[in-house]
Amino acid sequence: MTALARILAVGFLSAGTLAYELLLVRAFAIEHFHHFAFMAIGVAMLGFGVSGTVIATVRDLSPSRAATWFIAASLLTPVALLMSPILIHRIPLDPTQLPVSVAEIPKLATVYVLAALPFAVGAAAVLLGLTASTRHVGRLYGASLIGSGLGAAAAIGILWLAAPEPALALPAVLAGGGAFAASLTAQRRQQVVLATLLTIGSLAAFRWPPWEFTITPYKELPQVEAYPDAKRTAERNSPVGWVVAVEAPAFRYAPGLSLAYRGAFPPQRALFVDGQIAGAAARWAADTASDAVLDWLPSSAPYSVVPPERVLVIGSGGGTEVWNAVAHGADDVTAVELQPSLLTLSRDLATVPPAWARSRVTWVSGDARNFVARTAARYDLITLAQGGGYGLAAAGVHALNEDFLHTEEAYAHYFRLLTDRGVLAITGWLRTPPRESVRTVLTLAQALHQVSDGPTARQLIVLRSWGTVTVMARPAGFSDREIATLAHWARSRQFDLDWYPGLEAPQSEFNFIDEPILYRAADAAVRGAESAQQFAAAYPFDVTPATDARPYPHHFLRATAVADLLRLETGSWLPFAEWGYLTLLATLAQSAVLAALFLILPVAVRRGRRRGLGPLVLYFGAIGLAYLAAEIAAIQQLGLLLGHPVYAVAVVLSAVLISSGLGSAWSDRWGVARGWAAPLALAGLFIVYAVFLLPLVHQFQSASLPARAMVAFAALAPVAFLMGFPFPLGLRGFQPEPDRLAWAWAANGFSSVIAAPLAALVALDAGSPALFLVAAAGYAVAALVWRIEGSRPG
């Protein structure tokens, strides 16, 4: 009974802490920005490492003493999981002020410590459980991994049922179950009653959350809600986003609208995803001329070239581009939107005149890459219009966001869906100096080379407003008549044409920029791949085409340029900074300092026997780095297959952790003498994954979501099963005394602290295949250390 209760306790405690990690990521994404997700991962790994360091300093930790402490730590875990978010939300942290205000640094450090506390307590409980049952290390460690995998699935599932605020109580509920199971190991009534009360208290937090989310004022939601007479009219929750609709009489949303427009404007309801503007649902009335505003948007440029019959709108957002197509006479419009709640609200909140009812509009909720891979339809126009607000795009907060809709492979696939006269049009925000628009030009030209044998000189058009750039591409080329018609349309609306077939010199009539960068980029692109590569290499920002292996089309800051930027005065480098990338660098530096402080320093001052700690720390550090690098690489590549990072996280973590748990339990049957074989096999397998996983993803791109999830699980489960071997085998091979077990845990945890931001940097600069190679190298190092030092007496 005691052994089973301890296994259940470890499983539930691990489920609670892993669920807290994922829900903390969602909380940071809503209250701040998505790039703070890496801080959530970092604090989780820090907590795990600290638990090992603290327990390593305890002398003479016998199994019976560890069993007693195990119950105490189990009871403290749900308390920590409730108190952590309560205390964090009482700290007025403003991370955007970190570069200019030292007062924010201690606030950030406090938040870091408070967020790490539940992970430290929960991990300590698991480690004490392992210490109390050294003969069943594989079984208990397996229960920890399986529990973590189930906790990941539970965290995603709860977001379908509850808002993010009350959902944050789920980890404490799960840990309460672990505390109850742990209390049964001692069979003391007081501990059982206390664990029961903790579970009931955690359940009460669902109904009355003792914390309240505070969204940064730099997101558009609080800004629009500050408008006169603004009010929320709808709210929807799902794992892929928190969607809110706000009605405010003063609100207007029309990206790049001509400054010459003097007509009517329809009433709109602003739509937000995680606090960031995602579009607007308009009330188009039959008795006004408000729909005229649509023809004064830069995204309407393609309609002056060719009247389309069938239009595909990718990323339909608030529906503006859907009704734009209808207003311009399209007979058949397909709107694809990944956010199901956003699609529902944009469709239900909009009103349209009866005349538009003649057009058939098909609303598709799902991943656009999956849709274009499976559809047999052909379109006269495929349009991707700008979503979000200009301010956040200019600040570079989306630099770390994976975006598979704007990669070279995606553009080539869009081209294959066009009719003979079809046009692909992409509208994005204009930044100074131009970055995203330059990359769009180069990526479209590169994709055109994949689908067209001829030169691209007549296949590109670049149109610019005061704040947006629209790039149009047609494999069949644009005729002189079409170009003349477009030029007249653009001039009447005070838009500039930076590139069109036949343009011999750059020109700006209405919206002036310092340098004709877009002309030069298009000119280089149409002269061939080598010319485009030379232009990109010489450009001060990284504007090389994004690919499915490196899907970061909003990241432009070269790693080599960061030091140069920081040497400038703050006021001069802020316009060129990417806050997501800089936050990641700061997280890596902070993680390295904390890892050194809590791991290396205690080792240096620790008295007693030190012989053999070096190889042990290297081995467990290597497998910790490799494990997390492989996880992040799989999440990125399978994000393309599954359509959203949230789905990828759920499937990958569940597959990897559950399979690793089963492997860990099975490892008890594996001979210690062959302990080097598992990491060596993993090194070889991840080299194979670096080459073949992404092509496998492309092969199954058109399958249904359940089928794609099964493919993802099947692709990961075998290698993840083997990933469960190195840790428990290492504990057996490097001698399982309590202090050495704790140092192994600490080394593994702290290497993971550094691995999270380091892996993200590798993915940004080299792509996900390189991450698999990092994982392979880590396991190869572990195999080598084992061959040299493993199974020797400590």
C-alpha positions in Angstrom: 0.0 0.0 0.0 2.8 2.4 0.9 4.6 1.8 -2.4 1.5 2.3 -4.5 0.5 5.5 -2.5 4.0 6.9 -3.0 3.8 6.2 -6.8 0.4 7.9 -7.0 1.6 10.8 -5.0 4.6 11.4 -7.2 2.4 11.2 -10.3 -0.2 13.7 -9.0 2.5 16.1 -7.7 4.3 16.0 -11.1 1.0 16.6 -12.9 0.3 19.6 -10.8 3.7 21.3 -11.3 3.7 20.6 -15.1 0.2 22.0 -15.4 1.3 25.1 -13.5 4.2 25.6 -15.9 1.9 25.5 -19.0 -0.8 27.7 -17.3 1.8 30.1 -16.2 2.9 30.4 -19.8 -0.7 31.3 -20.8 -0.9 33.8 -17.9 2.3 35.6 -18.9 1.2 35.6 -22.6 -2.1 37.3 -21.6 -0.7 39.7 -19.1 2.5 40.5 -20.9 3.6 39.0 -24.2 4.3 35.5 -25.6 8.1 35.8 -25.3 7.7 35.7 -21.5 6.9 32.0 -22.0 10.6 31.3 -21.8 10.7 32.9 -18.4 8.0 30.5 -17.2 10.0 27.5 -18.5 13.1 28.9 -16.9 11.6 29.4 -13.5 10.2 25.8 -13.6 13.6 24.4 -14.4 15.2 26.6 -11.7 12.8 25.3 -9.1 13.6 21.7 -10.0 17.3 22.4 -9.8 17.1 24.3 -6.5 15.3 21.3 -4.9 18.2 19.1 -5.7 20.8 21.6 -4.5 19.0 22.1 -1.1 18.6 18.4 -0.5 22.2 17.8 -1.5 23.3 19.9 1.5 21.5 17.7 3.9 23.8 15.2 5.6 22.9 11.7 6.5 19.5 11.8 4.7 18.3 8.2 5.4 15.4 6.7 3.5 13.2 6.8 6.6 14.0 10.5 7.1 13.3 11.2 3.4 10.0 9.4 3.7 8.9 11.7 6.5 10.0 14.8 4.6 8.3 13.5 1.5 4.9 13.8 3.2 5.7 17.3 4.4 6.8 18.5 1.0 3.8 16.9 -0.6 1.5 18.8 1.7 3.3 22.1 1.0 3.1 21.7 -2.7 -0.6 22.7 -3.2 -0.1 25.5 -0.7 2.8 26.9 -2.8 0.8 26.4 -6.0 -2.0 28.6 -4.6 0.2 31.2 -2.9 2.6 31.7 -5.9 0.0 33.3 -8.3 -1.6 35.3 -5.4 1.7 36.9 -4.4 2.9 37.4 -8.0 -0.2 39.4 -8.8 0.5 41.7 -5.9 3.8 42.9 -7.5 3.4 45.9 -9.9 5.9 44.6 -12.4 6.3 46.4 -15.8 8.8 44.5 -17.8 8.8 47.1 -20.6 10.6 49.5 -18.3 13.5 47.2 -17.5 15.9 48.9 -20.0 15.3 52.3 -18.5 14.4 51.7 -14.9 16.5 49.8 -12.4 13.5 49.8 -10.0 11.9 47.0 -12.1 14.9 44.6 -11.6 14.1 43.7 -8.0 10.5 43.3 -8.9 11.4 40.9 -11.7 13.7 39.0 -9.4 10.9 38.7 -6.8 8.5 37.4 -9.4 11.1 34.9 -10.6 11.6 33.5 -7.1 7.8 33.4 -6.3 7.1 31.6 -9.6 9.9 29.1 -9.0 8.8 28.3 -5.5 6.0 25.7 -6.3 8.4 23.9 -8.7 11.1 23.8 -6.0 8.7 22.4 -3.4 7.0 19.9 -5.8 10.3 18.7 -7.2 11.7 18.3 -3.7 8.8 16.1 -2.9 9.5 13.9 -5.9 13.2 13.8 -5.1 12.5 12.8 -1.5 10.2 10.1 -2.8 13.0 8.8 -5.0 15.4 9.0 -2.0 13.0 7.0 0.2 12.7 4.2 -2.5 16.1 3.9 -4.1 15.4 0.3 -5.1 12.5 1.4 -7.3 14.0 4.6 -8.9 12.9 3.7 -12.4 9.3 3.1 -11.3 9.0 6.3 -9.3 10.7 8.4 -11.9 8.5 6.9 -14.5 5.4 7.8 -12.4 6.8 11.4 -12.3 7.1 11.6 -16.1 3.7 10.0 -16.8 2.1 12.3 -14.3 3.8 15.3 -16.0 2.4 14.1 -19.3 -1.1 13.8 -18.0 -0.7 17.2 -16.3 0.1 18.7 -19.7 -3.0 17.3 -21.2 -5.1 18.4 -18.2 -3.8 22.0 -18.5 -4.8 22.2 -22.2 -8.1 20.6 -21.5 -9.1 22.9 -18.7 -8.7 25.9 -21.0 -11.6 24.6 -23.1 -13.8 24.7 -20.0 -12.7 27.7 -17.9 -11.2 31.1 -18.3 -7.5 31.4 -17.7 -7.9 33.0 -14.3 -9.8 30.2 -12.6 -7.9 27.6 -14.6 -4.8 28.6 -12.7 -6.3 26.8 -9.7 -6.1 23.4 -11.4 -2.4 22.7 -10.5 -3.2 23.0 -6.8 -6.1 20.6 -7.2 -3.9 18.0 -8.8 -1.2 18.5 -6.2 -3.8 18.2 -3.5 -4.5 14.7 -4.8 -0.8 14.0 -4.5 -0.7 15.3 -0.9 -3.7 13.0 -0.1 -1.9 10.0 -1.5 1.3 10.9 0.3 -0.5 11.2 3.6 -1.7 7.7 3.2 1.9 6.4 3.3 2.1 7.3 7.0 -1.5 6.5 7.8 -1.9 9.4 10.2 -5.4 10.9 10.4 -4.3 14.5 10.9 -2.2 14.5 7.7 -5.1 12.9 5.7 -7.5 15.6 7.0 -5.1 18.4 6.1 -4.6 17.0 2.6 -8.4 16.8 2.2 -8.8 20.4 3.3 -6.1 21.6 0.9 -7.8 19.9 -2.0 -11.2 21.4 -1.1 -9.5 24.9 -0.8 -8.0 24.4 -4.2 -11.4 23.5 -5.7 -12.8 26.7 -4.1 -10.3 28.7 -6.0 -12.0 27.7 -9.2 -15.1 29.4 -8.2 -13.5 32.4 -6.5 -10.0 32.9 -7.9 -7.9 34.8 -5.3 -5.9 36.5 -8.0 -6.8 38.9 -10.9 -4.9 39.2 -14.2 -3.5 42.7 -15.0 -2.8 43.2 -18.7 0.1 45.4 -19.6 -1.1 48.9 -20.8 1.0 48.5 -23.9 -1.5 46.0 -25.3 -4.4 47.3 -27.3 -7.2 45.9 -25.1 -6.7 48.2 -22.1 -6.1 51.1 -24.5 -9.4 50.6 -26.3 -11.3 49.9 -23.1 -10.1 53.3 -21.9 -12.1 55.0 -24.8 -15.2 56.8 -23.8 -18.3 54.6 -23.4 -16.3 51.4 -24.2 -17.7 48.1 -23.0 -17.0 44.4 -23.5 -19.8 42.7 -25.5 -18.4 39.2 -25.8 -15.7 36.9 -24.4 -14.6 33.4 -25.4 -12.0 31.0 -24.1 -9.9 28.2 -25.6 -6.4 26.9 -25.3 -5.4 28.8 -28.4 -6.4 32.2 -27.2 -8.6 34.4 -25.0 -10.9 36.3 -27.4 -12.7 39.5 -26.3 -15.0 41.8 -28.3 -15.2 45.5 -27.2 -17.6 48.2 -28.5 -16.4 51.8 -28.4 -17.9 54.6 -30.5 -14.4 56.2 -31.0 -12.8 52.9 -32.2 -11.6 52.7 -35.8 -9.6 49.9 -37.4 -8.5 50.1 -41.0 -4.8 49.3 -41.5 -3.1 51.6 -44.1 -6.4 53.4 -45.0 -5.7 56.2 -47.5 -5.2 59.5 -45.9 -7.3 61.0 -48.7 -10.4 59.1 -47.7 -13.2 61.4 -46.7 -16.2 59.1 -46.7 -18.3 57.3 -44.1 -17.0 54.7 -41.7 -19.0 51.7 -40.4 -19.5 51.1 -36.7 -17.0 48.4 -35.5 -16.5 46.1 -32.6 -12.8 45.6 -31.8 -11.7 41.9 -31.5 -8.7 41.0 -29.3 -6.8 37.7 -28.8 -4.8 37.6 -25.6 -5.2 41.4 -25.3 -3.8 42.2 -28.7 -5.9 43.6 -31.5 -6.9 40.9 -34.1 -9.3 42.8 -36.2 -12.8 44.3 -36.1 -16.3 43.2 -36.9 -18.2 45.9 -38.7 -21.8 46.6 -39.2 -22.1 47.3 -43.0 -25.4 49.0 -43.6 -27.4 49.0 -46.8 -28.5 52.6 -46.6 -25.0 54.2 -46.2 -21.9 54.4 -48.3 -19.7 53.1 -45.5 -18.6 50.1 -47.6 -16.7 52.6 -49.8 -14.0 52.6 -47.2 -13.0 49.1 -48.3 -11.9 50.3 -51.7 -9.5 52.8 -50.0 -7.6 50.1 -48.2 -4.2 49.0 -49.6 -5.3 45.4 -49.5 -7.9 46.3 -52.2 -5.1 46.8 -54.8 -5.5 43.3 -56.3 -9.1 44.0 -57.2 -8.1 46.8 -59.5 -5.9 44.4 -61.4 -8.3 41.5 -61.9 -12.0 41.1 -60.8 -11.8 37.8 -58.9 -14.6 35.1 -58.9 -13.1 32.9 -56.2 -11.1 34.4 -53.3 -9.2 32.7 -50.4 -8.7 34.8 -47.3 -6.0 33.3 -45.0 -6.1 34.6 -41.4 -9.5 36.2 -41.8 -9.3 37.9 -38.3 -12.3 40.2 -37.9 -13.6 39.5 -41.4 -12.7 42.8 -43.1 -11.0 41.1 -46.0 -13.8 38.7 -46.4 -16.3 41.5 -46.9 -13.8 43.3 -49.0 -13.8 40.4 -51.4 -17.6 40.3 -51.4 -17.9 44.1 -51.9 -15.6 43.8 -55.0 -17.9 41.2 -56.6 -16.3 37.9 -55.6 -18.9 35.1 -56.1 -17.2 32.6 -53.8 -15.1 33.5 -50.7 -13.4 31.1 -48.4 -12.2 32.5 -45.0 -9.7 30.4 -43.0 -9.0 31.4 -39.4 -7.1 29.4 -36.8 -8.8 30.9 -33.7 -12.2 29.3 -33.6 -13.6 31.9 -31.2 -12.4 34.8 -33.3 -13.9 33.2 -36.4 -17.3 32.8 -34.6 -17.3 36.4 -33.2 -16.2 38.0 -36.5 -19.0 36.1 -38.3 -21.8 36.6 -35.7 -21.1 40.2 -34.8 -20.9 41.5 -38.4 -24.0 42.7 -40.3 -24.0 43.0 -44.1 -26.4 44.5 -46.6 -28.8 42.2 -48.5 -26.9 42.7 -51.8 -23.9 40.9 -50.4 -25.9 37.8 -49.8 -25.5 36.8 -53.4 -21.9 35.8 -52.7 -21.2 32.5 -51.0 -19.0 32.8 -48.0 -17.5 29.6 -46.5 -16.0 30.0 -43.0 -13.3 27.4 -42.1 -11.9 27.1 -38.6 -8.5 25.5 -38.7 -4.9 25.7 -39.8 -4.4 27.4 -43.1 -1.4 25.2 -44.0 -3.6 22.1 -43.6 -6.4 23.6 -45.6 -4.2 24.6 -48.6 -2.6 21.1 -48.5 -5.9 19.3 -48.8 -8.1 21.5 -50.9 -8.6 20.9 -54.6 -10.0 24.3 -55.3 -8.3 27.0 -57.3 -8.5 30.7 -56.6 -8.3 34.0 -58.6 -6.9 35.7 -55.5 -5.3 34.5 -52.3 -4.9 37.3 -49.7 -3.1 37.5 -46.4 -3.9 40.8 -44.8 -2.2 42.4 -41.9 -3.5 41.5 -38.4 -2.6 43.1 -35.1 -1.6 46.7 -34.3 1.3 48.7 -35.7 2.8 49.5 -32.3 3.5 45.9 -31.3 4.8 45.0 -34.7 7.2 47.9 -34.6 8.4 46.9 -31.1 9.3 43.4 -32.3 7.4 41.6 -29.6 6.4 39.0 -32.1 10.0 38.1 -33.1 9.9 34.8 -31.3 6.4 33.8 -32.6 6.5 30.8 -35.0 4.5 31.7 -38.2 4.2 29.0 -40.8 2.0 31.1 -43.0 4.8 33.3 -44.2 7.5 30.8 -45.1 9.0 30.0 -48.5 7.2 26.6 -48.6 3.9 28.2 -47.7 4.1 30.9 -50.4 5.0 28.2 -53.0 2.0 26.2 -51.9 -0.3 29.2 -52.3 1.0 29.8 -55.8 0.0 26.2 -56.8 -3.6 27.0 -55.8 -3.9 30.0 -58.1 -5.8 29.9 -61.4 -3.9 30.9 -64.6 -4.8 34.6 -63.9 -4.5 34.3 -60.1 -2.7 36.7 -57.8 -1.2 36.2 -54.3 -1.4 39.4 -52.3 0.3 40.0 -48.9 -0.2 43.1 -46.8 2.0 43.9 -43.8 3.0 46.8 -41.6 5.8 49.1 -42.8 8.6 49.5 -40.3 11.4 52.0 -40.6 13.9 50.9 -41.8 11.8 48.4 -43.8 12.2 44.8 -42.6 9.2 42.6 -42.8 8.2 44.0 -46.2 11.7 43.4 -47.6 11.6 39.8 -46.4 8.1 39.4 -48.0 9.5 40.5 -51.4 12.5 38.2 -51.2 10.5 35.2 -50.0 7.9 35.7 -52.7 10.6 35.9 -55.4 12.2 32.7 -54.0 8.9 30.9 -54.0 8.2 32.1 -57.6 11.4 30.4 -58.7 9.9 27.1 -57.4 6.7 27.3 -59.5 7.8 29.4 -62.5 10.6 28.8 -65.0 10.7 32.3 -66.4 12.2 35.5 -64.9 10.2 37.3 -62.2 10.6 40.8 -63.6 6.9 41.0 -64.6 5.6 38.9 -61.6 6.0 41.4 -58.7 4.3 44.6 -57.7 5.0 46.5 -54.5 2.5 49.1 -53.2 3.0 51.3 -50.1 0.7 53.4 -48.0 1.6 55.6 -45.0 1.9 52.5 -42.8 1.5 49.3 -44.8 3.1 47.5 -47.7 1.2 45.3 -50.1 3.2 42.9 -52.3 1.4 41.2 -55.2 2.8 38.3 -57.1 1.4 36.5 -60.2 3.3 33.5 -61.8 1.7 34.4 -65.2 2.9 38.0 -64.9 1.1 41.4 -65.0 0.2 43.0 -68.4 0.9 46.7 -69.2 -2.8 47.4 -69.2 -3.2 46.0 -65.7 -0.3 48.0 -64.5 -1.7 51.2 -65.9 -5.0 50.5 -64.3 -3.4 49.8 -60.9 -1.2 53.0 -61.2 -4.3 55.1 -61.7 -6.1 53.5 -58.8 -3.1 53.9 -56.5 -2.5 57.6 -57.5 -6.1 58.5 -56.8 -5.7 57.1 -53.3 -2.3 58.6 -52.6 -0.5 55.2 -52.5 3.0 54.8 -53.9 4.2 52.0 -56.2 7.7 51.1 -55.2 8.0 48.4 -57.8 6.2 47.3 -60.9 7.3 45.8 -64.2 8.9 48.4 -66.3 9.8 50.8 -63.5 13.4 52.0 -64.2 14.0 54.2 -61.1 12.5 54.5 -57.6 9.8 57.1 -57.1 7.7 58.4 -54.2 4.9 60.8 -54.8 2.9 60.8 -51.5 4.5 58.8 -48.7 8.2 59.5 -48.5 10.9 57.2 -46.9 14.6 57.9 -46.5 15.9 55.3 -48.9 14.2 53.4 -51.7 14.8 50.1 -50.0 11.8 48.3 -51.4 12.7 49.2 -54.9 16.2 47.9 -54.4 14.9 44.7 -52.7 12.5 44.0 -55.6 15.1 44.8 -58.2 17.6 42.4 -56.6 14.9 39.7 -56.2 13.8 39.8 -59.9 17.4 39.5 -61.1 17.9 36.1 -59.6 18.5 34.1 -56.5 22.1 35.0 -56.3 21.4 38.7 -56.5 18.7 38.4 -53.8 21.1 36.5 -51.5 23.7 39.2 -51.9 21.2 41.9 -51.1 20.0 40.1 -48.0 23.6 39.4 -46.8 24.5 43.1 -47.1 21.3 44.4 -45.5 21.7 45.5 -41.8 18.8 43.3 -40.7 18.3 39.6 -41.3 15.7 39.5 -44.1 16.5 36.1 -45.6 13.4 34.1 -46.4 11.8 32.2 -43.5 11.5 28.5 -44.0 9.5 25.7 -42.3 12.7 24.7 -40.6 13.2 28.3 -39.3 9.7 29.8 -39.2 10.4 33.2 -37.7 9.4 35.7 -40.4 9.0 38.5 -37.7 12.6 38.2 -36.4 15.1 40.5 -38.1 17.8 41.3 -35.5 21.1 39.7 -36.3 22.8 38.1 -33.3 26.0 39.9 -34.3 24.2 43.3 -34.1 23.0 43.1 -30.5 26.3 44.2 -29.0 26.5 47.2 -31.4 23.0 48.2 -30.5 23.6 48.1 -26.8 26.7 50.3 -27.1 24.4 53.1 -28.5 22.4 55.5 -26.4 19.1 54.1 -25.3 17.1 56.6 -27.3 18.9 55.7 -30.5 18.7 51.9 -30.4 15.1 51.5 -29.1 13.5 51.9 -32.5 15.6 49.0 -33.9 15.3 46.6 -30.9 13.2 43.4 -30.9 11.9 43.1 -27.3 11.2 39.4 -27.7 14.8 38.6 -28.8 16.3 40.9 -26.1 14.1 39.3 -23.5 15.4 35.9 -24.5 19.0 37.0 -24.3 18.3 38.5 -20.8 16.6 35.3 -19.8 19.7 33.3 -20.9 22.1 35.5 -19.0 19.9 35.4 -15.9 19.6 31.7 -16.1 23.3 31.2 -16.5 24.0 33.4 -13.4 21.4 31.6 -11.3 22.6 28.2 -12.4 26.2 29.1 -11.4 25.0 30.6 -8.1 22.9 27.6 -7.0 24.9 24.7 -8.5 28.6 25.6 -8.9 28.9 27.7 -5.7 27.3 25.0 -3.4 29.6 22.4 -5.0 32.6 24.6 -4.4 31.9 25.2 -0.7 30.5 21.8 0.1 32.5 19.8 2.6 33.0 16.1 2.5 33.5 13.6 -0.4 33.7 15.3 -3.8 35.3 12.6 -5.8 33.3 11.6 -8.8 31.0 14.6 -8.8 32.5 16.0 -12.0 31.5 13.2 -14.3 28.2 12.9 -12.6 27.3 16.6 -13.1 28.5 16.4 -16.7 26.5 13.3 -17.5 23.2 14.6 -16.0 23.8 18.0 -17.3 24.2 16.7 -20.8 21.1 14.6 -20.8 19.1 17.5 -19.3 20.2 19.8 -22.1 19.6 17.1 -24.8 16.2 16.2 -23.4 14.9 19.8 -23.5 16.5 20.6 -26.9 14.8 17.6 -28.4 11.4 18.6 -26.9 11.6 22.1 -28.2 12.7 21.0 -31.7 9.8 18.5 -31.8 7.3 21.1 -30.6 8.4 23.5 -33.4 8.3 21.0 -36.2 5.1 19.3 -35.1 3.5 22.8 -34.6 3.5 22.9 -38.4 1.8 19.4 -38.5 -0.8 20.1 -35.8 -1.6 23.7 -36.7 -0.9 25.6 -33.5 1.9 25.6 -30.9 -0.6 24.8 -28.1 -1.7 21.6 -29.8 2.0 20.8 -30.5 2.9 21.3 -26.8 0.0 19.1 -25.7 0.8 16.3 -28.0 4.6 16.5 -27.7 4.7 16.8 -23.9 2.1 14.0 -23.5 3.9 11.7 -25.9 7.4 12.4 -24.7 6.7 12.5 -20.9 4.4 9.5 -20.9 6.6 7.4 -23.1 9.7 8.5 -21.2 7.9 7.5 -18.0 7.2 4.0 -19.4 10.8 3.8 -20.6 12.1 4.8 -17.2 10.0 2.1 -15.5 11.3 -0.4 -18.0 14.9 0.7 -17.4 14.9 -1.2 -14.1 15.3 -4.4 -16.3 18.2 -2.9 -18.2 21.7 -3.9 -17.1 23.9 -1.1 -15.8 26.9 -2.3 -17.7 25.1 -1.4 -21.0 24.0 2.1 -19.7 26.0 3.8 -22.4 24.0 2.2 -25.2 20.8 4.2 -24.6 22.3 7.7 -24.9 24.4 6.6 -27.9 21.3 5.2 -29.6 19.5 8.5 -28.9 22.4 10.5 -30.4 22.0 8.5 -33.7 18.2 8.7 -33.7 18.2 12.5 -33.3 20.5 12.9 -36.3 17.9 10.9 -38.3 15.2 13.2 -36.9 17.1 16.3 -37.9 17.0 15.1 -41.5 13.7 13.3 -41.9 11.1 14.6 -39.4 10.2 17.8 -41.3 9.7 15.9 -44.6 7.5 13.5 -42.8 5.5 16.4 -41.5 5.0 17.7 -45.1 3.8 14.3 -46.2 0.9 14.2 -43.6 0.1 17.9 -43.9 -3.3 17.3 -45.5 -4.6 14.7 -43.0 -7.3 15.3 -40.5 -6.3 16.7 -37.1 -6.8 13.4 -35.2 -4.8 11.6 -37.9 -2.0 14.2 -37.6 -2.0 13.9 -33.8 -1.6 10.1 -34.1 1.3 10.6 -36.6 3.0 13.0 -34.2 2.5 10.6 -31.2 3.7 7.7 -33.2 6.8 9.6 -34.5 7.8 10.5 -30.9 6.7 7.6 -28.7 9.5 5.1 -29.6 12.4 7.6 -29.2 10.8 9.1 -26.1 10.6 5.6 -24.6 14.3 5.4 -25.0 14.7 9.0 -23.6 13.4 7.6 -20.3 16.5 5.4 -19.8 19.5 7.7 -19.3 18.4 9.3 -16.0 17.5 6.3 -13.9 20.3 4.3 -15.4 22.7 7.1 -14.5 21.5 7.0 -10.9 22.3 3.4 -10.8 25.6 3.6 -12.6 27.0 6.6 -10.7 26.0 5.1 -7.3 22.6 6.0 -5.7 23.7 7.5 -2.3 21.2 10.3 -1.3 23.7 13.2 -1.8 24.8 12.0 -5.2 21.2 11.5 -6.3 20.4 15.0 -5.3 23.4 16.4 -7.2 22.3 14.5 -10.3 18.9 16.0 -9.9 20.3 19.5 -9.5 22.7 19.2 -12.5 19.8 17.9 -14.7 17.5 20.7 -13.6 20.0 23.5 -14.0 21.1 22.4 -17.5 17.4 22.6 -18.4 17.3 26.1 -17.0 19.9 27.2 -19.5 18.6 24.9 -22.2 15.2 26.6 -22.6 16.4 30.1 -23.8 19.5 28.6 -25.4 17.4 26.2 -27.5 15.2 29.1 -28.5 18.2 31.1 -29.7 19.5 28.1 -31.7 16.1 27.7 -33.3 16.0 31.4 -34.2 19.4 31.5 -35.8 19.9 28.0 -37.1 16.5 26.3 -37.2 14.9 23.3 -35.6 17.0 20.7 -37.3 20.0 22.2 -35.6 18.3 21.7 -32.3 18.0 18.0 -32.9 21.7 18.0 -33.6 22.3 19.7 -30.3 20.2 16.9 -28.6 22.3 14.3 -30.5 25.5 16.0 -29.2 24.3 16.1 -25.6 23.5 12.4 -25.7 26.8 11.6 -27.3 28.6 13.4 -24.5 26.6 11.4 -22.0 27.5 8.1 -23.7 31.2 9.1 -23.7 31.1 10.0 -20.0 29.4 6.8 -19.1 32.0 4.7 -21.0 34.8 6.5 -19.1 33.3 6.9 -15.6 30.0 5.0 -15.4 29.6 2.0 -13.0 32.8 2.9 -11.2 32.7 3.1 -7.4 32.1 6.6 -6.1 
